[in-house]
C-alpha cells in the first residue's frame, strides 16, 4: 500500500488529539524499590546507587530515602567509595562524580581518567582506586582531582571487583583470577594457587582471612592469597560482606548465606527478603543493608537472621507493564513484582502473595482471571484481583515470558527466545504454537479481526488459524526488530528500533514516515482512533494521523527509556526503566469533539462518555425527558454490532450505562441511542 492510501484512511476517523503547551508529566509516589548496584556509608548518611535512578540518600537507617542527583549527568550508578567526608560514585559512561556536602551536590572528577565506565571502586586510607571497563585500574591520591593508570602486571583490563585490606589492594577478574598489589597499584601479581576457577567476582577480607567468590564456589585463603581452598560450592558470586562476626555471600536463586566459623559451615539467611537476587551488601555498625535487583533495600538488625524492606521514597523501579479495571491500576516491576494503586498512582501497594518470581514482564486477563508473565517462573494466575497468585506452568518448558495475550478463552504466551505457547484452560496446560514461526524471539502479540500477530526480533508473523500456523508478513517493514504491537480498528502498528510502522491490510504491507521517530527505539505503543502514543528510548511521542507525523510529548520526563504505556481513568501512565511510574492527564493530550456525529433532539440526549479515551471501562450518560423505551448499542466502524448495553423503559431524568471493553482491541467505536424514534450517536475511543 502506498503512503497516500494510508493517509486517506485517516479521513474516516475522528481527529481528536492536540498537545497543550503547558502540559507536563509528573512522577507518581512509587512504586518504591529499584535495582541497587552499590551502597556506601558516610557518617550518619546511607547512600544507594541505582540503575537509572541515580543516587538515593537516607539519614534514618533506611526508613526514608531521597533522590540526591544534583550535578550527576548519568543516573546509571555502578560503584561507590568513601574517603573522609567525600563520597565518590562511578557511572556507566560519565566517569566519576564526587560530593563533599553529603550528596546535596555532585561534580565530575575525571581528570586523567581515560575510560568513563567505572564499575568498581575501593578506598585505602586517603587513596581511591577505580576499576574501569577496558582500561584497568586508576588511582587518585588527591580526593579525585586527578587520576593515574596503575596497571603494571595487571593483564585483565576489566576488573570485576576491587578490595582493600590494610596495605594490600586486590583486583578480581574473569579469566585471570585475582591480582594483588602491595604498593598502591604500582605493580600487580597473581595469587591464584588453589582457586577452582579464574572467574572471580568478588573478594572480601575478614580479619586475616580472605574470601573469594568464584564461578560456582566460595574459596578461603588464610595466608593473604598465597593459597586457596574451596569452603562452599554452589552458584555464589558477588557481593560478599565480612562483619566482625560473620561472612555473607549471595547466590541466585538461593539468596543470602552466612558463615560464623570462617566458612566451615553456612546457613541460609533469607527471612524477610522478597528478592533472591542481592547485588550490594554493606554493614553500618550492627545494621546490615542488602541492595536487591529491583526490590530496593533491605535492613537487618540481627546479623541477617531477619530482614525488613527499607525502600520508602526510593522511586527507581523498572515498570515493564500495566493493566487495570475500574479504579484498580496494576503495575508490573522488573524485580519488585506487582503493585496496585486505587488512587490514580498517588499510592502503591505490593501484591505479591504467592508470586515467587518478581521479574514481571506482562499482564493480561480473561474475564476476572488475571495473568502475569515473569522471567524465571513463567506464568502466574490470580482469581482475586491480585490478592494471591498461583503458578500456571504445566507444559511450559522455557522461561522468559515477554508477552501475554488473551483471545476469548485462549491464552497466548510469547517467550524471549522460544516462540509462542497456547493454553485453552486458563493456564492449566500449555502447548507449543510455533509452526511457521521462523523467529522465536517474541516481544509482542496482538489481534486484528480474527488474525493473530506476533512481533519478533525478526519481524512480524501472522496466524489466520488461532496460532496453528504462522506466516511472515514483513513487506515494507525495513527494520524488522519489532518490540511492540498495537491495534486501532483494522490498523496494526509495530514499534521497532527505528520508529513506528503501520499496516491497514492485515500486515500485507507496511509503511512509515520520515519523522521524529525514524531513529528512535520504540518500546511501547498505545492507540485510540487516529491517535498514537509511542514510548521510546528517551521520551513519549504523539501522533494524530496514524503515525505519519509525530510530536515530542515528553515534557517533564527524564531522559530515560519509556518501556510501557497505559490509560486508566482520566490519566495516561508511563512506565520507565528505572524511575518508576509517571502520569499525565488525558485532557492534556485530547480534546474530543463532543458533538461529532450527533443529531441532538431537545428532549432526549446522549452525552459523551467519560473518560474518553478510556481503557477498558467507561460511563455513557443519557437523559430521558419523558417515560419511554431506550435502546443503547455499541458498534465498530464497519457497522458490526458489538454490544447491547440498554434495552428497557426509563423514567424521566439522567441515567448512565457502564461499558467494559476489556476483550476488544483499541480503536474508535460508535455508541447509538434510540429513544422515541430519535437516534443519536457518539464516538468512543478505546485506547490500548
C-alpha positions as CSV (number, residue, x, y, z in Angstrom):
1,X,0.0,0.0,0.0
2,X,1.3,3.5,-0.8
3,X,1.5,6.3,1.7
4,X,-1.4,8.1,0.0
5,X,-3.8,5.3,0.7
6,X,-2.6,5.1,4.3
7,X,-3.1,8.8,4.8
8,X,-6.6,8.8,3.3
9,X,-7.7,6.2,5.8
10,X,-7.4,8.9,8.5
11,X,-10.3,10.8,6.9
12,X,-12.8,8.2,8.0
13,X,-11.7,8.5,11.7
14,X,-12.2,11.3,14.2
15,X,-9.2,13.5,14.7
16,X,-9.2,14.5,18.3
17,X,-5.8,15.0,19.8
18,X,-3.8,18.0,20.5
19,X,-0.9,18.9,22.8
20,X,-1.1,21.5,25.5
21,X,2.0,23.8,25.6
22,X,1.8,23.8,29.3
23,X,1.4,20.1,29.7
24,X,3.8,18.1,31.8
25,X,4.4,14.6,33.2
26,X,4.7,14.1,36.9
27,X,6.3,11.2,38.8
28,X,4.0,9.2,41.0
29,X,4.8,8.3,44.6
30,X,6.1,4.9,43.8
31,X,6.1,2.1,43.4
32,X,9.1,2.1,45.7
33,X,12.1,0.0,45.1
34,X,14.9,-0.2,42.5
35,X,17.9,-2.1,41.1
36,X,20.5,-1.3,43.8
37,X,24.1,-1.6,42.3
38,X,26.1,-0.3,45.3
39,X,25.8,1.0,48.8
40,X,28.0,3.3,50.9
41,X,28.0,4.8,54.4
42,X,29.4,8.2,55.3
43,X,28.8,9.3,58.9
44,X,25.0,9.1,59.6
45,X,24.2,9.0,55.9
46,X,23.5,5.9,53.9
47,X,23.8,6.1,50.1
48,X,22.4,3.8,47.4
49,X,23.5,3.8,43.8
50,X,20.8,2.6,41.4
51,X,20.4,1.5,37.8
52,X,19.0,4.6,36.0
53,X,17.6,6.2,39.2
54,X,20.8,7.8,40.3
55,X,21.7,8.2,44.0
56,X,19.4,8.0,46.9
57,X,20.2,9.1,50.5
58,X,18.8,8.1,53.8
59,X,19.6,9.7,57.1
60,X,17.3,7.5,59.2
61,X,18.7,3.9,58.7
62,X,16.7,3.4,55.5
63,X,13.3,4.4,56.9
64,X,13.0,7.0,54.2
65,X,15.0,7.9,51.0
66,X,15.5,11.0,49.0
67,X,17.0,11.3,45.5
68,X,20.2,13.3,45.5
69,X,21.3,13.7,41.9
70,X,22.1,17.4,41.5
71,X,25.1,17.6,39.2
72,X,25.0,13.9,38.2
73,X,24.6,13.7,34.4
74,X,24.1,10.0,34.1
75,X,22.0,8.1,36.6
76,X,23.3,4.6,35.9
77,X,25.5,4.3,39.1
78,X,27.7,1.2,39.3
79,X,30.1,1.8,42.2
80,X,30.8,3.9,45.3
81,X,33.7,4.7,47.6
82,X,34.1,6.9,50.7
83,X,37.2,8.9,51.9
84,X,36.6,11.1,54.9
85,X,33.6,13.3,54.1
86,X,33.9,12.8,50.3
87,X,31.7,10.2,48.6
88,X,32.5,9.0,45.1
89,X,30.3,7.3,42.6
90,X,31.3,5.5,39.4
91,X,28.9,5.6,36.5
92,X,28.3,3.6,33.3
93,X,29.6,6.2,30.8
94,X,30.2,9.5,32.5
95,X,33.1,8.6,34.8
96,X,33.3,9.6,38.5
97,X,31.4,12.2,40.5
98,X,32.2,13.4,44.0
99,X,30.2,15.1,46.7
100,X,31.6,16.8,49.7
101,X,28.3,18.0,51.2
102,X,26.5,14.8,51.9
103,X,25.0,14.4,48.4
104,X,23.5,17.9,48.1
105,X,25.6,18.5,45.0
106,X,27.9,16.5,42.9
107,X,30.7,17.4,40.5
108,X,32.6,15.3,37.9
109,X,36.2,14.4,38.8
110,X,37.6,12.7,35.7
111,X,41.0,14.4,35.1
112,X,43.3,11.7,33.8
113,X,40.6,9.1,33.6
114,X,40.7,7.6,30.1
115,X,37.6,5.3,30.4
116,X,34.3,6.6,31.7
117,X,32.7,3.2,32.6
118,X,33.6,2.8,36.2
119,X,32.2,-0.4,37.6
120,X,34.1,-0.9,40.8
121,X,35.8,1.3,43.4
122,X,37.5,0.9,46.8
123,X,39.4,3.2,49.2
124,X,42.6,2.6,51.1
125,X,43.4,5.4,53.5
126,X,43.2,8.6,51.5
127,X,43.7,6.8,48.2
128,X,40.8,5.9,45.9
129,X,41.0,3.1,43.3
130,X,38.6,2.9,40.3
131,X,38.2,-0.1,38.1
132,X,37.1,0.6,34.5
133,X,35.5,-1.3,31.7
134,X,38.6,-1.8,29.4
135,X,41.3,0.4,30.8
136,X,42.1,-1.3,34.0
137,X,42.6,0.4,37.4
138,X,43.1,4.1,38.1
139,X,44.4,5.7,41.3
140,X,43.7,9.1,42.9
141,X,45.7,10.4,45.8
142,X,44.1,13.8,45.9
143,X,40.4,13.1,46.5
144,X,39.7,12.6,42.9
145,X,41.1,15.8,41.5
146,X,43.4,13.7,39.2
147,X,43.7,10.0,38.3
148,X,46.6,7.9,37.1
149,X,46.5,4.4,35.5
150,X,48.2,1.8,37.7
151,X,48.2,-1.4,35.6
152,X,51.7,-2.8,35.6
153,X,51.3,-6.6,35.8
154,X,47.5,-6.3,35.5
155,X,46.8,-8.4,32.5
156,X,43.0,-8.1,32.7
157,X,41.7,-4.6,32.0
158,X,38.1,-5.2,33.2
159,X,38.3,-5.8,36.9
160,X,35.1,-7.3,38.4
161,X,35.8,-6.0,41.9
162,X,38.4,-4.1,43.9
163,X,39.0,-4.6,47.6
164,X,41.4,-3.2,50.2
165,X,42.8,-4.8,53.3
166,X,45.5,-2.8,55.1
167,X,48.2,-2.0,52.6
168,X,47.0,-4.8,50.2
169,X,44.8,-4.0,47.2
170,X,43.1,-6.8,45.4
171,X,41.6,-6.9,41.9
172,X,39.3,-9.7,40.8
173,X,38.8,-10.6,37.2
174,X,37.0,-13.0,34.8
175,X,39.6,-15.3,33.3
176,X,42.7,-14.1,35.1
177,X,41.8,-14.7,38.7
178,X,43.0,-12.4,41.5
179,X,45.7,-9.8,41.4
180,X,47.5,-8.4,44.4
181,X,49.3,-5.0,44.8
182,X,51.2,-4.2,47.9
183,X,52.4,-0.8,46.7
184,X,49.3,1.2,45.9
185,X,48.9,-0.3,42.4
186,X,52.4,0.4,41.2
187,X,52.7,-3.3,40.3
188,X,50.4,-6.4,40.4
189,X,50.9,-10.1,40.8
190,X,48.5,-13.0,40.5
191,X,47.6,-15.1,43.6
192,X,45.6,-17.9,42.2
193,X,47.1,-21.1,43.7
194,X,44.3,-23.4,44.7
195,X,41.5,-21.4,43.1
196,X,38.9,-23.7,41.4
197,X,38.2,-21.1,38.7
198,X,39.9,-18.0,37.4
199,X,36.5,-16.3,37.1
200,X,36.4,-14.3,40.3
201,X,33.6,-11.9,41.0
202,X,34.3,-10.5,44.5
203,X,36.7,-10.7,47.4
204,X,36.4,-9.6,51.0
205,X,38.8,-9.6,54.0
206,X,37.7,-11.0,57.3
207,X,40.4,-10.4,59.8
208,X,43.5,-12.2,58.5
209,X,41.3,-14.4,56.1
210,X,40.3,-13.7,52.6
211,X,37.1,-15.0,50.9
212,X,36.7,-15.1,47.1
213,X,33.5,-15.7,45.1
214,X,34.4,-17.8,42.0
215,X,32.3,-19.4,39.3
216,X,30.4,-22.0,41.3
217,X,32.1,-21.8,44.8
218,X,33.4,-19.7,47.6
219,X,37.1,-20.1,48.4
220,X,39.1,-19.2,51.6
221,X,42.7,-18.1,52.0
222,X,44.4,-17.8,55.4
223,X,47.7,-16.6,54.1
224,X,46.9,-13.4,52.2
225,X,46.1,-15.2,49.0
226,X,49.2,-17.4,48.7
227,X,46.9,-20.5,48.7
228,X,43.2,-21.1,48.4
229,X,40.7,-23.8,49.3
230,X,37.0,-24.2,48.5
231,X,34.7,-23.9,51.5
232,X,31.3,-23.7,49.8
233,X,30.1,-25.0,46.4
234,X,27.2,-23.6,44.6
235,X,26.2,-20.7,42.4
236,X,27.6,-17.9,44.6
237,X,29.1,-14.7,43.4
238,X,29.2,-11.0,44.2
239,X,28.6,-9.5,46.6
240,X,30.5,-10.7,49.6
241,X,30.4,-9.0,53.0
242,X,32.5,-9.5,56.1
243,X,31.5,-8.1,59.5
244,X,33.2,-8.6,62.8
245,X,31.4,-11.9,63.4
246,X,30.3,-13.2,60.1
247,X,30.8,-13.6,56.3
248,X,27.9,-13.2,53.9
249,X,27.6,-14.4,50.3
250,X,24.9,-14.0,47.7
251,X,23.6,-16.6,45.3
252,X,20.8,-16.8,42.8
253,X,18.3,-18.2,43.3
254,X,19.4,-19.3,46.7
255,X,19.7,-15.8,48.2
256,X,22.0,-14.9,51.1
257,X,24.0,-17.3,53.2
258,X,26.1,-16.7,56.3
259,X,29.1,-18.3,58.0
260,X,30.2,-17.5,61.5
261,X,33.0,-20.0,61.6
262,X,35.3,-18.8,58.8
263,X,33.5,-20.7,56.1
264,X,33.3,-24.2,57.8
265,X,29.5,-24.1,57.8
266,X,27.0,-21.9,56.1
267,X,23.3,-21.0,56.8
268,X,20.6,-19.5,54.7
269,X,19.6,-16.1,56.0
270,X,16.7,-15.0,53.7
271,X,13.8,-14.5,56.2
272,X,12.0,-11.3,55.0
273,X,14.0,-11.0,51.8
274,X,11.4,-10.9,49.0
275,X,14.2,-10.8,46.4
276,X,16.7,-13.6,46.0
277,X,19.0,-11.5,43.8
278,X,21.2,-9.4,46.0
279,X,23.6,-7.0,44.3
280,X,25.1,-4.9,47.1
281,X,25.9,-5.5,50.8
282,X,27.2,-3.2,53.5
283,X,27.4,-3.0,57.3
284,X,27.0,0.1,59.4
285,X,27.7,-1.0,63.0
286,X,25.1,-3.6,63.9
287,X,23.0,-2.8,60.9
288,X,23.2,-4.7,57.7
289,X,21.9,-3.4,54.4
290,X,21.2,-5.5,51.3
291,X,20.5,-4.0,47.9
292,X,18.4,-6.1,45.6
293,X,17.9,-6.4,41.9
294,X,14.6,-4.5,41.6
295,X,13.1,-4.5,45.1
296,X,15.2,-1.9,46.7
297,X,17.0,-2.1,50.1
298,X,16.5,-4.4,53.0
299,X,17.7,-3.9,56.6
300,X,18.7,-6.5,59.2
301,X,19.4,-5.6,62.8
302,X,20.1,-9.2,64.0
303,X,23.1,-10.2,61.9
304,X,21.0,-11.3,59.0
305,X,18.5,-13.6,60.8
306,X,15.7,-11.5,59.6
307,X,15.2,-8.6,57.1
308,X,12.7,-5.8,56.6
309,X,12.2,-3.8,53.4
310,X,13.6,-0.3,53.7
311,X,12.8,1.4,50.4
312,X,10.2,4.1,51.3
313,X,10.7,7.1,49.0
314,X,13.1,5.2,46.7
315,X,11.4,5.6,43.3
316,X,13.7,3.7,41.0
317,X,11.6,0.8,39.8
318,X,11.6,-0.6,36.3
319,X,8.0,-0.7,35.2
320,X,7.5,-3.2,32.4
321,X,3.7,-3.4,32.1
322,X,0.3,-2.1,33.3
323,X,-3.2,-3.4,33.5
324,X,-6.3,-2.2,35.2
325,X,-10.1,-2.4,35.6
326,X,-12.4,0.2,37.1
327,X,-10.3,2.1,39.7
328,X,-7.6,-0.5,40.1
329,X,-4.4,0.1,38.3
330,X,-1.7,-2.6,38.4
331,X,2.0,-2.0,37.5
332,X,4.5,-4.8,36.9
333,X,8.0,-4.1,38.0
334,X,11.1,-6.0,37.0
335,X,12.5,-7.4,40.2
336,X,9.8,-5.9,42.5
337,X,6.7,-7.7,41.4
338,X,3.1,-6.4,41.1
339,X,1.9,-3.2,42.6
340,X,-1.7,-1.9,42.9
341,X,-2.9,1.7,43.0
342,X,-6.5,2.6,43.7
343,X,-6.0,6.4,43.6
344,X,-4.5,7.0,40.2
345,X,-0.9,6.5,41.3
346,X,-1.0,8.6,44.5
347,X,-0.1,5.5,46.5
348,X,1.0,1.9,45.6
349,X,0.8,-1.4,47.5
350,X,2.7,-4.5,46.7
351,X,0.5,-7.6,46.0
352,X,2.9,-10.4,45.6
353,X,1.4,-13.2,47.7
354,X,2.4,-16.4,46.0
355,X,4.4,-14.7,43.3
356,X,7.8,-16.4,43.6
357,X,9.3,-14.5,40.7
358,X,9.2,-10.7,41.0
359,X,10.6,-10.0,37.5
360,X,7.2,-9.2,36.0
361,X,7.1,-8.6,32.2
362,X,3.5,-8.6,31.0
363,X,-0.2,-8.8,32.1
364,X,-3.4,-10.0,30.5
365,X,-6.8,-11.2,31.7
366,X,-9.6,-13.5,30.7
367,X,-12.7,-12.0,32.3
368,X,-12.0,-11.6,36.0
369,X,-9.0,-14.0,35.9
370,X,-5.6,-12.2,35.7
371,X,-2.3,-13.5,34.4
372,X,1.3,-12.3,34.7
373,X,4.3,-13.4,32.7
374,X,7.6,-13.4,34.5
375,X,11.3,-14.0,33.6
376,X,12.2,-17.0,35.7
377,X,9.0,-18.7,36.8
378,X,6.9,-18.2,33.7
379,X,3.2,-17.6,34.2
380,X,1.1,-16.9,37.3
381,X,-2.7,-16.6,37.7
382,X,-4.9,-14.7,40.1
383,X,-8.6,-15.1,40.6
384,X,-8.9,-12.5,43.4
385,X,-7.7,-9.3,41.8
386,X,-4.0,-9.8,42.7
387,X,-4.7,-10.9,46.3
388,X,-2.9,-14.2,45.7
389,X,-1.1,-15.8,42.8
390,X,-0.5,-19.4,41.7
391,X,1.8,-20.9,39.0
392,X,0.2,-21.8,35.8
393,X,3.1,-23.5,34.0
394,X,2.2,-27.1,33.2
395,X,3.7,-27.8,29.7
396,X,5.9,-24.7,29.6
397,X,9.5,-25.9,29.3
398,X,11.1,-22.5,29.0
399,X,11.5,-19.2,30.9
400,X,11.4,-15.5,30.0
401,X,7.8,-14.8,29.2
402,X,7.8,-11.4,27.3
403,X,4.2,-11.2,26.1
404,X,0.8,-12.5,27.2
405,X,-2.3,-12.0,25.2
406,X,-5.9,-13.3,25.6
407,X,-8.4,-14.0,22.8
408,X,-11.7,-15.0,24.3
409,X,-10.8,-18.3,26.2
410,X,-7.4,-18.7,24.6
411,X,-4.3,-17.5,26.3
412,X,-1.0,-17.0,24.4
413,X,2.4,-16.6,25.9
414,X,5.3,-15.2,23.9
415,X,8.8,-16.2,25.0
416,X,12.0,-14.3,24.7
417,X,13.7,-17.0,22.6
418,X,11.2,-19.9,22.4
419,X,8.2,-18.8,20.4
420,X,4.6,-18.9,21.3
421,X,2.7,-21.3,23.6
422,X,-1.1,-21.6,23.8
423,X,-3.4,-22.5,26.7
424,X,-7.1,-23.1,26.3
425,X,-7.8,-23.8,30.0
426,X,-6.7,-20.7,31.8
427,X,-3.1,-21.8,32.0
428,X,-3.7,-25.2,33.5
429,X,-1.8,-26.7,30.5
430,X,0.2,-25.4,27.5
431,X,1.2,-26.5,24.0
432,X,3.7,-25.0,21.6
433,X,2.1,-23.0,18.7
434,X,5.2,-22.3,16.6
435,X,4.6,-23.9,13.2
436,X,6.0,-21.5,10.6
437,X,7.3,-19.1,13.3
438,X,10.8,-18.7,11.8
439,X,11.9,-16.3,14.5
440,X,11.1,-17.3,18.1
441,X,12.3,-14.1,19.8
442,X,8.8,-12.9,20.6
443,X,8.3,-9.4,22.0
444,X,4.6,-8.7,21.4
445,X,1.3,-10.3,20.4
446,X,-1.9,-8.6,19.0
447,X,-5.2,-9.4,17.3
448,X,-6.7,-7.6,14.3
449,X,-10.1,-9.0,13.5
450,X,-9.7,-12.8,13.5
451,X,-5.9,-12.7,12.7
452,X,-3.3,-13.1,15.3
453,X,0.1,-11.3,15.0
454,X,3.4,-12.0,16.8
455,X,6.1,-9.3,16.8
456,X,9.6,-10.8,17.0
457,X,13.2,-9.6,16.6
458,X,13.0,-11.0,13.0
459,X,9.8,-9.2,12.1
460,X,6.0,-9.7,12.3
461,X,4.3,-13.1,11.8
462,X,0.5,-13.6,11.1
463,X,-1.7,-16.5,12.0
464,X,-5.1,-16.9,10.5
465,X,-6.0,-20.1,12.5
466,X,-5.5,-19.1,16.1
467,X,-1.8,-19.8,16.3
468,X,-1.9,-23.1,14.5
469,X,0.3,-21.8,11.7
470,X,2.3,-18.6,11.2
471,X,3.5,-16.7,8.1
472,X,6.0,-13.8,7.9
473,X,4.3,-10.5,6.8
474,X,7.2,-8.0,6.6
475,X,6.8,-6.3,3.2
476,X,7.9,-2.7,3.8
477,X,9.0,-3.4,7.3
478,X,12.5,-2.3,6.7
479,X,13.5,-2.6,10.3
480,X,12.1,-5.9,11.5
481,X,13.2,-5.7,15.1
482,X,9.7,-5.5,16.5
483,X,9.4,-4.6,20.2
484,X,5.7,-3.5,20.4
485,X,2.4,-4.0,18.6
486,X,-0.9,-2.1,19.0
487,X,-4.2,-2.1,17.1
488,X,-6.7,0.7,16.2
489,X,-9.7,-0.7,14.4
490,X,-8.3,-2.6,11.4
491,X,-4.9,-0.8,11.5
492,X,-1.9,-2.6,13.0
493,X,1.1,-0.7,14.3
494,X,4.6,-2.0,15.1
495,X,7.2,-0.3,17.3
496,X,10.7,-1.1,16.1
497,X,14.3,0.0,16.8
498,X,13.8,2.6,14.0
499,X,10.4,4.1,14.8
500,X,6.8,3.0,14.1
501,X,5.4,1.2,11.0
502,X,1.7,0.9,10.1
503,X,-0.3,-1.7,8.2
504,X,-4.0,-1.5,7.1
505,X,-4.1,-4.8,5.2
506,X,-3.5,-7.3,7.9
507,X,0.3,-7.0,7.7
508,X,0.4,-7.4,4.0
509,X,2.3,-4.2,3.6
510,X,3.9,-1.7,6.0
511,X,4.7,2.0,5.7
512,X,6.3,4.6,7.8
513,X,7.1,8.3,7.5
514,X,10.4,10.2,7.7
515,X,9.7,11.7,11.0
516,X,11.0,12.3,14.5
517,X,10.8,8.6,15.4
518,X,12.9,7.3,12.5
519,X,15.9,6.9,14.7
520,X,14.2,6.1,17.9
521,X,13.7,2.7,19.6
522,X,10.0,2.3,20.3
523,X,9.4,0.1,23.3
524,X,5.7,0.7,23.9
525,X,2.6,1.8,21.8
526,X,-0.9,2.9,22.6
527,X,-3.6,3.5,20.0
528,X,-7.0,5.1,20.1
529,X,-8.6,6.1,16.7
530,X,-6.1,8.1,14.7
531,X,-4.1,8.9,17.9
532,X,-0.9,7.0,18.8
533,X,1.4,7.3,21.7
534,X,4.9,5.8,21.5
535,X,7.2,5.2,24.4
536,X,10.8,5.5,23.2
537,X,14.4,5.4,24.4
538,X,14.1,8.9,25.8
539,X,10.5,10.3,25.6
540,X,6.9,9.8,24.7
541,X,5.8,10.9,21.2
542,X,2.3,11.7,20.0
543,X,0.8,11.3,16.5
544,X,-2.7,12.4,15.5
545,X,-2.6,11.0,12.0
546,X,-1.9,7.3,12.3
547,X,1.9,7.7,12.7
548,X,2.6,9.8,9.7
549,X,3.9,12.7,11.8
550,X,5.0,12.8,15.5
551,X,5.4,15.4,18.2
552,X,7.5,15.1,21.3
553,X,5.0,14.8,24.2
554,X,7.5,14.1,26.9
555,X,7.7,17.5,28.7
556,X,8.7,16.8,32.3
557,X,10.0,13.2,31.6
558,X,13.7,12.4,32.4
559,X,16.0,11.2,29.7
560,X,15.2,7.5,30.2
561,X,13.6,4.6,28.4
562,X,9.8,4.6,28.4
563,X,9.0,0.9,28.3
564,X,5.3,0.8,29.0
565,X,2.2,3.0,28.5
566,X,-1.4,2.6,29.8
567,X,-4.6,4.7,30.0
568,X,-6.5,4.4,33.3
569,X,-9.3,6.7,34.4
570,X,-8.5,10.2,33.4
571,X,-4.8,9.8,33.0
572,X,-2.1,8.3,30.9
573,X,0.7,6.4,32.7
574,X,4.2,5.8,31.6
575,X,6.5,3.1,33.0
576,X,10.2,3.9,32.9
577,X,13.3,1.7,33.0
578,X,14.5,2.8,36.4
579,X,12.4,5.8,37.6
580,X,9.0,4.3,38.4
581,X,5.7,5.5,37.1
582,X,4.9,8.9,35.5
583,X,1.5,10.3,35.0
584,X,-0.2,12.9,32.7
585,X,-3.9,13.9,32.5
586,X,-5.5,12.7,29.3
587,X,-7.1,16.2,29.0
588,X,-3.6,17.5,28.0
589,X,-3.5,15.0,25.1
590,X,-7.0,15.0,23.9
591,X,-9.9,17.3,23.1
592,X,-12.8,15.2,21.9
593,X,-15.4,16.9,19.8
594,X,-18.5,16.0,21.8
595,X,-20.8,17.0,19.1
596,X,-19.2,14.9,16.4
597,X,-21.7,12.6,14.7
598,X,-24.6,13.7,16.9
599,X,-28.1,14.9,15.9
600,X,-29.3,16.0,19.3
601,X,-33.1,16.4,19.9
602,X,-34.2,18.7,22.7
603,X,-36.0,16.0,24.7
604,X,-33.5,13.1,24.6
605,X,-29.7,13.5,24.9
606,X,-26.8,11.1,24.6
607,X,-23.9,12.5,26.5
608,X,-20.2,12.0,25.8
609,X,-18.7,9.0,27.6
610,X,-16.2,9.6,30.3
611,X,-13.4,9.1,30.5
612,X,-12.7,9.4,26.8
613,X,-10.3,7.9,25.7
614,X,-10.7,5.1,28.1
615,X,-9.3,1.7,29.0
616,X,-11.2,-0.6,29.5
617,X,-14.3,0.8,31.3
618,X,-16.3,3.9,30.5
619,X,-19.5,5.5,31.6
620,X,-22.1,6.6,29.0
621,X,-24.7,9.2,30.2
622,X,-28.1,9.8,28.7
623,X,-31.2,11.7,29.6
624,X,-34.9,11.0,29.2
625,X,-37.5,13.8,29.3
626,X,-40.5,11.5,29.4
627,X,-41.1,8.0,30.4
628,X,-40.2,5.7,27.5
629,X,-38.1,3.0,25.9
630,X,-34.4,3.4,25.3
631,X,-32.0,1.2,23.3
632,X,-28.3,1.8,23.7
633,X,-25.9,-0.2,21.4
634,X,-22.2,-0.2,20.6
635,X,-20.9,-0.7,17.0
636,X,-17.5,-0.8,15.4
637,X,-16.6,1.4,12.5
638,X,-17.6,-1.3,10.0
639,X,-21.2,-1.2,11.4
640,X,-20.9,-4.5,13.2
641,X,-22.9,-4.6,16.5
642,X,-20.6,-5.2,19.4
643,X,-22.9,-4.9,22.5
644,X,-26.4,-4.0,23.7
645,X,-26.0,-2.0,26.8
646,X,-29.5,-0.8,27.4
647,X,-32.9,-2.2,26.3
648,X,-35.5,-1.1,28.7
649,X,-38.0,1.6,29.8
650,X,-36.8,4.5,31.9
651,X,-38.3,7.3,34.0
652,X,-37.5,10.9,33.0
653,X,-34.1,12.1,34.2
654,X,-30.4,11.4,33.9
655,X,-29.2,7.8,33.5
656,X,-25.9,6.0,33.0
657,X,-24.7,2.8,31.3
658,X,-21.3,1.3,32.0
659,X,-19.3,-0.5,29.2
660,X,-16.4,-2.8,29.9
661,X,-14.4,-3.2,26.6
662,X,-11.6,-5.3,28.1
663,X,-11.9,-8.0,25.5
664,X,-11.8,-5.7,22.5
665,X,-8.9,-4.1,20.6
666,X,-8.2,-0.4,20.9
667,X,-9.9,1.9,18.4
668,X,-13.0,4.1,17.7
669,X,-16.4,2.7,18.5
670,X,-19.9,4.2,17.9
671,X,-22.5,4.4,20.7
672,X,-26.0,4.8,19.4
673,X,-29.1,5.7,21.5
674,X,-32.6,5.1,20.1
675,X,-35.5,6.7,22.0
676,X,-39.0,7.8,20.9
677,X,-38.0,7.5,17.2
678,X,-34.9,9.6,17.6
679,X,-31.3,8.4,17.1
680,X,-28.2,9.9,18.4
681,X,-24.6,8.7,18.2
682,X,-21.3,9.4,19.9
683,X,-17.7,8.3,19.2
684,X,-15.9,6.4,21.9
685,X,-12.1,6.0,21.9
686,X,-10.8,2.8,23.4
687,X,-7.0,3.2,24.0
688,X,-4.9,0.1,24.5
